[in-house]
Amino acid sequence: MSSGVTGWWRRRSLRARLTLATSAGLAVALALAAVLLVNALRASLVRGLDLSARQGAVEVAALIDQNRLPSPVPVAPGTLTIQVLDASGRIINVSPGADRLVPILPPAQAEAAARSGQARTLAGPPLGMPSLIRVVAVAAAGHRVVIAAVSYAEVRDSLATLVKVLAVGTPLLFALLALATWLLTGYTLRPIAALRRGAAEVTETGVPRDLPVPPARDEVHLLAVTLNDMLSRLAEAQQRQRDLVSDTAHELRSPIASIRAQLEVALDHPDGLDWAEMARDVHADTLRLARLAEDLLLLARLDGQHLRRKPTDLAALCESVVARYATARVPVRAEAGGPCVVAGDQDALARLLVNLLDNAVRHAASRVCVSVRQDGGWAVLTVADDGPGIAPEDAERAFGRFARLDDARSRSGEEGAGLGLPIVKSTAEAHGGSVSLGDAGPGLRAVVRLPLTSSS
C-alpha cells in the first residue's frame, strides 16, 4: 500500500506535489488555529463569567460585613443568582427567583470553594436553572458564605456562533490559499517551463541555442546561465567536429584520389607502367593516410581526456626522445637543469616532443636546441630552431587543425597534414598546461608549460 502511494506521489508533477504538500500544511495549521481560537475564546468568556459572579458575591459580602444587606438580595434581573448561607449551612437570604431551600453548593463544598477561590461548572436543571452555570463562593462576616451563580448560556451561544463561522470560513479560506499556492507555484515554475520548452526545441532541431534566462537573480537564473554555458560549449564542440570532419575529408581526398588514379592507370596500361615506381608512390600515399589516421585517433583520445597519468620526469623523457635524432639532418641538442616531474601520460608527452622536434628539424638551418627547466610550479619545455620562423600574427593560427601558413616556413620543406601543432596544444591543455610560439631570433621557439607535481 505504501509503495503504491509512493509511486502515485512520484508520478505527480512538481507543481502538484508542491501544492499538495503546502495544502496539507495549511490544513493542519488552519485546524490547529481553529481549535486554539475556540479554546482561547472559551477561556476568555468563562473568565469573564467568573469575574462577574465573583464581583457580585464580593459586593453582597461587603453589605453583610456592614450589616446592610436587604432581603431579598438586590441584583439586576437575569444576571446573578445569589444565596447566603449561615454558619450552619442554612439559606438565610437569596436574590429574587433563587431557591430558598436547596443551596446551589452543599455547605462543605461552599466553604471549600470560598477558601480556594475556584469557580465550578454545574448542571443547571437539577437546581432549577437552565443549561450549565458557573458558581463561585465568597466568605462573609459571621462565618457566612455568599454563593453566586451565573448562566453559561451566553458562553455556549458565542462558542456555537464561532464554530459555525469557522466551519464555513475555514474550508473557504483553505480553498483560497490552496488556489493561491497553485497559481503562485505555477508562476514560480514558469521559467523552468520555458527552459524545458527551449531544451525540447534544441532536442528537436539538434542545434544548440541559448535558453531563455529569467530576469530574477535566483536559482533558476543560475540554472539557465549554467545550461546556456553548457550549450555554448556543446555548440563549439559540435562546430569543431564539423570542421574536423570537413577538413579530414578534404585531407583524405588527395591521397585517396592519387592512389585511385595510379591504380586506374595501371589497370588500363599494364604493359607500359613502371610497377616499382607506382608501388613506391602508392606506398607513400598509404603511409600518409596511416599517419593522418593515427593523428586523428590521438586527437580524439586527447579530446576525451583518456590519459594514463603517472609521475613522469620530463627531463629524462626529453633526453630519451632527443637520442632518437642522432642521425637527423641537423644536430639536436638537449639541455636539462635537473629533474622536472609532472603528472602525465608518458606516451602522449613523448608524442608532443616528437611533433615539436619533427617540425623543428624539418625547418632548421643548422641546429635544434631542446631545454627543460623549472619555473616556480611549472616545468618549461623549450624547442628552438634557427629556421625561417613564422609571423607573430600567425602564431595562434598555427595551432589550428589542418592549418596552412602561407609563409617561408611552410614552403621551406615537406608539407604535413597540419595536425602536429594541434596535437601539441591538445596534449598540453589535457595536462593542465599551455603552449606558445615565439621568435628565436632567427627561427622559431615553441614553449610548453606543464604543472609540476609536489615531488618536484
Buried (B, 14 or more C-beta within 10 A) or exposed (E): EEEEEEEEEEEEEEBEBBBBEBBEEBBEEBEEEBEEBBEEBBEEBBEBBBEBBBBBBBBBBBBBEEEEBEEBBEBEEEBBBBBBBBEEBEBBBBBEEBBEEEBBBEBEBBBEBBEEEEBBEBEBEEBEBEBBBBBBBBBBEEEBBBBBBBBBBEBBEBBEEBBEEBEEEBEEBBEEBBEEBBEEBEEBBEBBEBBEEBEEEBEEEEEBEBBEBBEEEEEBBEBBEEBBEEBEEEBEEBEEEEEBEEBBEEBBEEBEEBBEEBEEEBEEEEEEBEEEEBEEBBEEBEEBBEEBEEBBEBBEBBBEEEBEBEEBBBBBBBBBBBEEBEEBEBEBEBBBEEBBBBBBBBEBBBBBBBBBBBBBBBBBEEBBBBBBBBEEEBBBBBBBBBBBBBBEEBBEEBBBBBBEBEBEBBEBBEEBBBBBBBBBBBBBBBBEBEBBBBBBEEBBBBBBBBBBBEEB
